[in-house]
Amino acid sequence: MNSANIIINEPYPIHIGSGILKGFNNEKELFNSFSDLVILVDSNTVDYCLPWLNMNIPQLASANIIKIESGEPNKNINTTIDIWKAFSENYVNRKSLLINLGGGVVSDIGGFAASTFKRGIPFINIPTTLLAMADASVGGKTGVDLFNFKNHVGTFASPNAVIIDTDFLSTLSMEQILNGYAEIIKHALIADKALWKKLKIMKLDSSINWEEIIIKNVRIKHKIIKNDPFEKGVRKLLNFGHTIGHAMESYSLSHGERKLTHGEAIIIGMICEVYISVVQNSLDVFYANEICSYLLLNFSKYRFPHKNISKIVEIMKQDKKNINNKISFTLLREVGEATIDNFVDISLIEKSLEYYLQYV
């Protein structure tokens, strides 16, 4: 397999670089050893990214294309059934290769569809958003939402490879950049104080070296999960901001007109969980204020009725990390250090949501 730009090689190669797709034309091991190729796209990547892919890797121009609608509301079991149906109609089998070309939704649902169809077919991820590059496309988690609960059904399944071509970032709006930037902030807060110091003074403009930042984030995530691929222990560190964040994302899908992006929801989750970290995990108030001020300044705010706090907490009771009906959190001890399996009383969770509301 093409060795250029391989940042990580185990348990599967992760290639990162600007314009690296050009180096994968006629890559025998990655593409030519399969009976047929299938590319999963959404309604955005079919227009903006698929032509780019075919231009750089002409042999993919003959692949079968499966298109789904973009956005989190479409990451569900019904869309998965549509993908499975398309697999069947195109005679996809265990010698076929699925190429997930898209953001976090395509990576999640494509990996899930592939890992379950005929008990598993090979797939690779070619992420096209900052969120997918820095987080969703690596780590071997797949899944779909069910009953408006985030990633309620899914599998652990590793791709054959991940190819991260940062040139795709030029197709993104600022909203999509911020969507992925939220996970980058999370990685810094749980594991890399030096990265946090860099981020908090960085201007979100064209001068950013995203390749360098993505490489750093992928390495942070890989270091955490390499000894805990199935989230039995230390991998739970990656859930900081996600207990409340996923609940907020689920809440927004069924309440009101404005649907939160994943990144926006995780920002809310991190603000609330920073508050909880001060109360329950001895996080210094100075750093808590610094973090929350930065997040509130750089991300849009989301107003929800105070009376609905109890509904949001109810959603959290479905979180996958919970044990014996106790809601489990990853909390900060200090910037760059977090702890797992913190069980938090509902009254404190409610206070953290009230804390967020006072700023919006």
Secondary structure, DSSP 8 states (H G I E B T S, - for coil): ---TTEEE-SSS-EEEETTGGGGGTT-IIIIITSSEEEEEEETTHHHHTHHHHHHHSGGGGGSEEEEE--SGGG-BHHHHHHHHHHHHHTT--TTEEEEEEESHHHHHHHHHHHHHGGG---EEEEE-SHHIIIIITSSSEEEEEETTEEEEEEEE---S-EEEEGGGGGG--HHHHHHHHHHHHHHHHHH-HHHHHHHTT---STT--HHHHHHHHHHHHHHHHTT-TTSSSGGGGGGTTHHHHHHHHHHHHHSSS----HHHHHHHHHHHHHHHHHHHH---HHHHHHHHHHHHHHS------GGGHHHHHHHHTT-TT-BTTB-EEEEEEETTEEEEEEE--HHHHHHHHHHHHTT-
